[in-house]
Each structure stands twice: as structure tokens, then as C-alpha cells.
Amino acid sequence: MINAAEQAMYASCEDDTERRRVQAKLYAPPKTVRRPRRAGGPQQPQRPQRGAMTMKDAQALMAQLAAQDAQLGMG
């Protein structure tokens, strides 16, 4: 039945460009699955890769290590 409906939609088209538009609409992914389009304006900063450490994380780790060294009497 779906194929018959698709053929009826194609048959109602007047030219090839309209057939291509119908086909694009039929086979486009659902709107809930599509990624939002990016605007030409300012872009969001890129997220660091998974497992990558940001500068803030590295500084916090260095401070933690310095505190542990001070506790152990090495610093």
C-alpha cells in the first residue's frame, strides 16, 4: 500500500523537479532525528574530546598534587 501511495504522489507531479522534491520529502529523516541547522552567526566553542583534559581540569589536578606533596612533606 505504501508503494501505491508513493506512485500516486509521483503521478500527480507535473515535472521531474517536483518528483525530486516529493522524493526528498518522502525519504528525508524525521525532524526529531535531524540535527539543527547552524546559523551563520557566532558558533559555540568546541567541546574537548572525550578523555581530553581542559586547562581548568589540568590546573585543578596540579593544585591537588601540590597539596598532596605538601602533606607528605616533599614540597
N, C-alpha and C positions, 0 to 999 in steps of 0.2 A: 504494500500500500504506500509505503514511503516513496518508493521509486516512481509510482504512478503520480504522486503529488509533485515530485520533483520534475517529472516530464511535463506535467501540466503547467508548471511555473515557467519552464523553458519555452513551451509552446506559446505562451502569452507574450513572450518577449518579441519586440519588433526588430531588433538588430543584435549583432554579436556583442557590442559593448554592454547592452542591457543584460544579455545572457551571462557575461562575465561578472557583472555586478550581482546578479542573482546567485551565481555560483559562489562568489566571495562571501555573501551573507549566509548562505547555507552551510558552508564549511568553515566559517570563522569560529574560533574557540569562544565559549560562553564569556559574557562580560565579567563574570565573577572570577574567571581564571586569568584574564588578560592583565598584563602589567600596566600600571598607569603611564600615560604618555608624559614625557619630560617637557617642561616648558623651556623656552629659550632663555629664561631669566637665570638668577643665581642658582647654582647647584648645591646640593647638600654635600658636606665633606665626606670623603670616602671612609668607610669603616675599615679598621685594620683587619687583616686576615685572621681567621680563626687560629688561635695559638700564638699570634703575634702580640708582642708587648708594647703598650703605648708608652710614651715618655713619662706620663704621670705614674703608671704602674712601675716602671723601672726606678724612678726616684723613690717611690714608697718602699720598694724592695731594698734599695741601697740603705735607706734610713733604718729599716728593720734589721739588716745585717750589722750596721754600725752599732745599733742598740745592743744586739746580742754580743758583739765583740766587747763592748764596754762592760757588760755584765760579767763576762768571762775574764776581764782584766787584761785584755790584749790591746786595748786602744787607749 
